[in-house]
């Protein structure tokens, strides 16, 4: 079923609000975590939804993941999606991790280009 432009905008506003709340919570609790974003193709929503958690360095990302923070970030994502009224089977399947350092190395710091590869 195709979503109208109005429905897409409503979903987008809810996602931004709830993911911003998750981001702010995580910033105070996860070392090296700096921001998160999402990528979505509304023609294939919600299956195409990707939530990207971004760390300052690759070392920070690797340390956080080794320390079990991935499950916490998946939990925050699940709550955010629920608050945004977005139903997915398994929130963790929509969670990705990246770093500012890797974006700089691979894409010269061009986040739109890097995120286009996350689709």
C-alpha positions as CSV (number, residue, x, y, z in Angstrom):
1,X,0.0,0.0,0.0
2,X,1.3,3.4,-1.0
3,X,1.6,6.1,1.6
4,X,0.3,9.6,0.8
5,X,2.7,12.5,1.0
6,X,0.7,13.7,4.0
7,X,1.1,10.3,5.8
8,X,4.8,10.2,5.0
9,X,5.2,13.7,6.5
10,X,3.3,12.7,9.6
11,X,5.5,9.5,10.0
12,X,8.6,11.5,9.4
13,X,7.7,14.1,12.2
14,X,7.0,11.3,14.7
15,X,10.2,9.5,13.8
16,X,12.3,12.6,14.1
17,X,10.8,13.4,17.5
18,X,11.1,10.0,19.0
19,X,14.6,9.3,17.6
20,X,15.8,12.6,18.9
21,X,14.7,11.6,22.4
22,X,16.5,8.3,22.0
23,X,19.6,10.1,20.8
24,X,19.7,12.5,23.7
25,X,19.3,9.7,26.2
26,X,22.1,7.7,24.6
27,X,24.5,10.6,24.4
28,X,24.7,10.8,28.2
29,X,25.2,7.0,28.6
30,X,27.3,5.7,25.7
31,X,31.0,6.8,25.4
32,X,31.8,8.0,21.9
33,X,28.2,8.1,20.6
34,X,27.5,11.4,18.9
35,X,24.3,11.3,16.9
36,X,21.8,9.1,15.0
37,X,19.8,9.4,11.9
38,X,17.4,7.4,9.8
39,X,17.1,6.5,6.1
40,X,13.9,5.4,4.6
41,X,12.3,4.7,1.2
42,X,8.6,5.3,1.8
43,X,7.7,3.2,-1.2
44,X,8.9,0.3,0.8
45,X,8.0,1.4,4.3
46,X,8.6,0.2,7.0
47,X,10.9,-2.6,5.6
48,X,13.3,0.0,4.2
49,X,13.7,1.9,7.5
50,X,17.3,2.0,8.7
51,X,18.3,3.7,12.0
52,X,22.0,4.6,12.0
53,X,23.8,5.2,15.3
54,X,27.0,7.2,14.7
55,X,30.1,7.2,16.9
56,X,33.0,9.6,16.9
57,X,35.6,7.0,16.0
58,X,35.8,3.4,14.9
59,X,37.5,2.5,18.2
60,X,34.6,4.0,20.2
61,X,32.1,2.1,18.0
62,X,33.9,-1.2,18.4
63,X,34.3,-0.7,22.1
64,X,30.6,0.1,22.6
65,X,29.5,-2.9,20.6
66,X,32.0,-5.2,22.4
67,X,30.6,-3.8,25.7
68,X,27.1,-4.9,24.8
69,X,25.7,-1.4,24.0
70,X,24.2,-2.7,20.7
71,X,21.3,-4.3,22.7
72,X,20.7,-1.1,24.6
73,X,20.7,0.9,21.3
74,X,18.3,-1.6,19.8
75,X,16.1,-1.2,22.9
76,X,16.1,2.6,22.6
77,X,15.3,2.2,18.9
78,X,12.4,-0.2,19.6
79,X,10.9,2.3,22.1
80,X,11.4,5.2,19.7
81,X,9.7,3.3,16.9
82,X,6.8,2.3,19.2
83,X,6.4,6.0,20.3
84,X,6.4,7.0,16.6
85,X,3.7,4.4,15.9
86,X,6.0,2.6,13.4
87,X,5.5,-1.2,13.5
88,X,8.3,-3.4,12.6
89,X,8.8,-7.1,13.3
90,X,12.2,-6.8,14.9
91,X,13.6,-3.3,15.6
92,X,17.2,-4.6,15.9
93,X,17.1,-5.6,12.2
94,X,16.7,-1.9,11.4
95,X,19.7,-0.8,13.5
96,X,23.1,0.0,12.0
97,X,26.3,1.4,13.5
98,X,28.8,3.8,11.9
99,X,31.4,6.3,12.8
100,X,32.5,9.8,11.8
101,X,36.0,8.4,11.2
102,X,34.7,5.7,8.8
103,X,32.6,8.3,6.8
104,X,35.6,10.5,6.5
105,X,37.8,7.7,5.3
106,X,35.4,6.1,2.9
107,X,33.4,9.1,1.7
108,X,35.4,12.2,2.5
109,X,32.9,13.1,5.2
110,X,30.0,13.1,2.8
111,X,27.2,11.7,5.0
112,X,24.4,11.9,2.3
113,X,26.6,9.8,0.0
114,X,27.4,7.3,2.8
115,X,23.8,7.1,4.0
116,X,22.6,6.4,0.4
117,X,24.6,3.2,0.6
118,X,22.7,2.2,3.8
119,X,19.5,1.7,1.8
